[in-house]
Amino acid sequence: MTITNPETAGATVQRDATDAARRTLTAISLGTVAPEAYAGKLRSHDRLMGLVQGAFDRASSEALAIVGSARADIDGLRHDELRANPFASDCFGRASRSVRALPPSLDADSIKAAIAGLVDTSLEDACRDLDRNAARKLKMQRGTDRTRRRGKAEIDAYAQKLIPVLSAHIAGLVRDELAGELTRRYEAGERSQAALRRLCAEAADPGDDIPGSHRFSCGPRVEVVLKAVAARRPDLLDRDGRPTDAIWTAFGAEVAAGDLGVMEDPQQSIEALQRFLETTVAGALDGLTLDALYAVTREPPEVPSWIGRAAARLQAVSREKPYRVRLAQVPATTSDALLDQVLHHIQTAERSEEENRLQLVELTYAFCADEILQADPRGLKNVLSAILPCISNPRLAKAIGAQLASLGATRNYVVDQAEGDVVGNGATPEVLRRSSPT
């Protein structure tokens, strides 16, 4: 069997069923119905009916073999369909409609009626002649040959009339097994495609809601990352980071190479799409450093935004002007693109020993350190001591440690938070109160 078009699946099944019926009925012949050297009383008609019933009994095994081949061929067509368009699912639908057009299978009573209905008087007469000839003790060779020739002709003609009946029965058994399965797979595929389309339509830019390695971390903008992926994989994303039609073809090729059942379950199909996109982005960004990311995209780093997120602000009434300290450690790379951008905002920025991590800290004081210590003994030294454990860069940690050393020994503390303010990356102000518990 080779189904090359879902719409001709039924015709291909019918052709294979006819071949199977013809092959099965070859067991019915003059030699099996009326052997020449038969010991005992020959009942050729009964033997013939038994052989025919046996052929129909074997129809189920022939149908299962056809179902297996048809399923493999249709799965192959489904693989081709997914490679071309992962949002398509009509292969199973067209195959189901084609198979469902086959005739229904026969039940036991219908089989007996069909077998008996094809028996005519000439076949019955030929069987009686075979029985009488076998019972004669003295046989004439010429008469025996004539009787057996007639019997063979009638048996062969009867077998030929049985072929379309048995073929239709086998095809009906295939229909019973396969049509419902194809319909279920088509409907499941439709649900999965709808879920994928809905996911793509409802997808939104996550913006800055991408968690970092700790609470002070933030990464490049999503559009910068997508532009970097586009630069590395222009076949999948355009220059602005939007997916091209080729990305869906690539996704279809990936799912087609695996288990087809994934695309027949909405949740599994969504997970497969997410894995594909994550793998694609990860592969495109493999080996790309933070400095190279901005060099490839030719986008300026969002240093002001990063500084704002890295700020730990303390506000109180003071006669002093605000005092700001900024510290920066920039990844050590062969390019100065990132360092130059950071230097525009933090003139004291230095290169870091780490290859791919940018460390920024900004401390803004609304009063001098002496006033802080007088207002609250916990003071600035405890703010710095709270920041220090969150710094992974050793050089930056050393710089903060030096600032702590100038303020004296540190100890654990809790900073009260003004109502409505948010503690996190320091983007909102914190207030020190005289009434704070020690």
N, C-alpha and C positions, 0 to 999 in steps of 0.2 A: 504494500500500500504506500502511496505517496500522495498526500493531500497538498496541493500547491495553492489552493484558493479556498478560503473558508466557505464560500458560497457553493462550491462543488463538493463539499464534504459528504453530503448525503449520496450523491451519485457515485463517489469513490467507494463508499461503504457498500452500496448495492452491488457494485462490480465485484468487490472482494467476497461478498456473500454468495454471489453466483458461482464464483470459482470454488469456494469452499463447499457449496452444495454439490457441484459436479464432482469434486474430488471425493466427497463422502459417499456419493451414490455409486462410485465405481466398485464398491464392495458388493453390489447387487449384480449378479450375472447368472448365466445358466449353470456354471460350475458350482456356485454356492447354493443355488435354489434346488437343483436336481443333479447331484453328483452321479457320474456314470456308474460307479461301483458303490451303490448305497445299500447298506445292510439294513433290512427292516422295511416296514411299510412306508412308502414315500408320501408325504402330504406337502406337495410342492407349493400349493397356495398358502398354506399356513406358514411354511418356511419363508415365503416371499414377504408376507405381511410382517413377520417377525424381524426380518432384515430391514425393511423400510422403517419400522418403529425404532429400531436401533439407530438408524441414520438420524432420525429426528431427535433421539435422545442425546446424540453427540453434538447437536446444534449449539447447545449452550457453551461447550468448550471452544467451538469454532468462533462463536460470537465474542467470547472473552479475548481471544487472540486478536480479533479485528479491533476490539475496543482499545486494547493496549497500543496497537500500531497507530490507530486514529488519534489517540490521546497524545502520543509522542509527536506526530506530525502537526497537530494543532498547537501544541506547546511551542514547536519550532516556529510556526507562523506568529505566535504571540511574542516570542523573543524578537522577531524581526519588527513587529509592530512597535514594541517598546523602544527599540533602538532608534526608530524614526521619530517617535513622539511618546514620551512617558505619560501624557495626558489622554492618550487614546485607549479605548477598551472595546472596540467594535468587533474584534476578531472572534471572541467567544460568542457574541450575539449572532453574527452571521452564520457561524458554524452550527450553533444551536438551532436556528431556524431551518437550516438545510437538513440537518439530521432528523429534526422533528417531522419533516415532510415524508419520511419513510413510512411504510405500512406498519401497523402494529403486529406484535408477535401473536402466535396462536396458542390457545390453552389446550389442555389435554383432549377435551371433547372435540374441539375444532380440528386438531391434528388427525384424530381417528376418522372424522367425517371427511376430511380432505383425502386421506389415504384411500378410504373406501369409495369415494366419489369418482376416483380416476380408474377404478377397476371396471372393465367392460366384459361383455360376454365372450369375446374372442380370447381374452387373457384367461378367463375361467376355463374355457374349452381346452386351451393349450395346456393348462396345468393338469386337468383331468387326463389328457392323453399322456402326459409325462408320468403320471401316477400309474396308469394302466400298463404302460410299456415297462416300467420298472418292476411291476408285479408279475409279468410273464416269465415263465421259466424257459420257454423256447422263443427266442427273439430272432426276428429277421433283420439282418443288418440294414437292408435298404429301408425298411419301415422305421427302424430305430433312428436312423439318420434324418429321415424326413420329419419325424416327431420332434426331435431335439432342435432341428433347424427352425421349425415353427415356434417352439417354446422360447428359443433364444431371441427370435425377432420380437415376440410379444413382450418378453421381459425387458429387453432393451428399450422398446417403445414406451413401456410403462415407466421405466427409470427416467427417460427423457421428459415425460410429462410431470414427473415429480420435481425436476430441477427448479422451475420457477416457484413452486410452492415452498420447497425447503429453503430456497434462496430468500424469499420474502420473510419466512419465519426467522432465519438467522439475522437478516437486516432489522427485523422488528425487535429481536433481543438486544441488538446493538443500540437501537433507538431507545429502548427502555433503560439501558444502562448509562448512555452517554448524553442524551438530550437534556435531562434534568440537571446533570452535573455541569454542562456547559452554560445552561441558563443561570445557575447559581453563581458560577465564576464570573459571568458577565455582569450580573447585578452587583456582586462584591467589588468588581473592578470599577464599576460606575460610582459606587459609594466612595471608594478610595480616591478616584480622580476628582470627585466633588470636594473631598476633604483637602486635597492638595491645592486645588484652585482657590478654595476659601482661605487656606493658610497664606498663599501668595498674595491674595487680594487684601487681607487684613494685616499683613506684616507692616510693622512701623519701625522707624529708625529708633534704636534704643537710646540714642543720644549719649548722655554722660552716665547712664545707669549701668555701667559696666564695672563690676567690682574689681578692685585692685588686690594686691597681695596683702595689704593691711589698710587700716582706715584712712591713712593719709595719701593713699595711692590713687592716681588717675592716669589713664592711658591716652594715646593720641585719639583725635576725633575719628568717628566711624568712617566718615568720608575719606579721611587720609588713608586709613587702612585699606578701604576698597579701591582707592586710586592706586595704591601700591600693588594690590593684587592684580588690578587691570594692567599695570605696567609689566608685570611678570607673566600674566596669562591674558594677553589681548584677544585670544580666541574665545574667551568666555565672558569677559566684561569689556564694555566700551571705556573710553578714556575718562568718563565721569564715574565709573564704578557701577554702572547699571548692567544687569545681565543681558547678554545677547541670546539669540535663539539657539546658538550653539551650546549654551550651558545646559539646556534641557535635553538636547541630543546626547550630550555627555552623560547626564544623569540617567537617561533611558538606557544607554549602553551599559552603565554600571549595574542597574537593577536587572537588565536582561541577562547579564552574565551570571546571576545568582539564582536564588529561589523565586520562582514566579509567584508563589503564595504571598510574598511580601506585598506585592501590589494588589492583593485581593483583601487586604485588611487595612482600614483607614489609619489606625494608629501606627502599624508597622510601616506603612508607606510614608507617613510623616516623619517617623524616626529615620527611615532610610534617606529621605531628602536632607534632613538635618545632618546626618553623618556625612553625606556626600559633600554638602556645602562646607562643613567644618574641615573635612579632609582636603578639599580644594583650596580653601584659604590657608590652611596650615602648610600645605605643600608649596603654595606660591610665596609664602612669607619665610619659608625655611632658609636659615642663614642670613636673613635680612636684619641688620642691627637697627637700633633706634635712629642713629645718625643717617644710615643708608635709606631708611624709610622716608625721611623728609627729602633726602637728595633725589630719590627716584621720583617722588610725586611732585617735587619742586613747590612744595607747600611750606609756608613759614610755620615753625613750631608755635603753639599757642602758649608761649611762655607767660604772658600776663595772667591768663586764666590759671595756669599751674601755680603761679606765685600766690594768687588769691586763695586757691585751695590749700596751699601749704602754709598760709598765715595763721598764727595764733595770736589773736588780738585781745588785749586787756584794756578796758576803758574805765576811767574814773575822773572825777573833777580834779584838776591839777593846774598849777600856775605854769607848769613847764609845757613846752611845745612837744608834740609827739616825736618819739625817737624810734627809728626803724633800723633793724638789723636784718640783712639778707645773707644767706649762705647758700652756695651752690656747688655741687660736684657733678661734672659733665662726663659722660662715658668717654674713655680713651679710644679714639678711632683714628684712622688714617686721614679722615676728612675733618675740616674745621667748620662745616656747615652748621651743626647744632651748637657748637661752642660760640661761634660768632653771634648767633641769634640770642643766646642766653646772655652774652656779654653786653648786649644793648640794654639789658634791664638790670643785670647784676655785674657790676664791674669787677667784683672780687672773685668771680667764678673761676674754679680751677678744674683741672682734669682729674677724673677719678681713676682708681685702680680697677674698678669693675668695668667690664666691657659693654654692658648693655643696660645700665640703670642710671637714670637721672635723678639726683637728690636735690630738692629745694626746700628751704625753710625760711620763713619770714616771721620775725617777731616785731610787733609794733607796741611801744610803750607810750601811754598817755601821761606818764610821770616818770621821774627818775627812779633809779633802783633804791636809793636811800628812802624815798617816800614810801615805796612799796613795803620795804622792810619795817618801817615805822608803823604803817597802817595795819599790817598783818604779818606776823612773824613767819608765816609760810612763804609769802612773797614770791618774787621772780625765780628764786632758786628752785622752788618746787614746780613752777611751770616748766622750767627747762628739764627738770628731772623726770617729769611726766612725758615729755617729748622724746627724751633720750632712748628709752627702750624700743621706740618705734622706728628707729633709724638703723637701716641695714648696712649702710656704707660706712666702713671703718674710719675713713678720713673725716667724714662729716660728724660721726659720733665723737671723734677726738676733738674737733673744733667746739662742739657743744660742751664737751667735758671741760675744756679750757675755760669757757664762759662760766661754767658752774664753779670751777675752782676759784675764780675771782670773786664769787659771791659767798664762798664758804661751803661748809658741809651740807649735804642734802639729807632729807628724810621724807618718808611717805606722807601724803596729804590728800585731802579731797577738796576740790574747788566747787563752791556753790554755783549753780547755774540760774541765771535770771529767767523768770517765767516767760515762755514763748521762744527762748533761744534754743539752738540745736547744738549739741556737742558732736563732733565728728572730725571733719578735716580742717576745722578752724575757720570755715568761711563765715561764721556768725560770731558775734562778740560774746565773751564771757565777762562776768562782773565779780570782782572780789568784794566781799562784804566784811565789815568789822565784826558782825555777829556770827561769822562762820565758826563752827565748833573746831577745836584743836584736836 
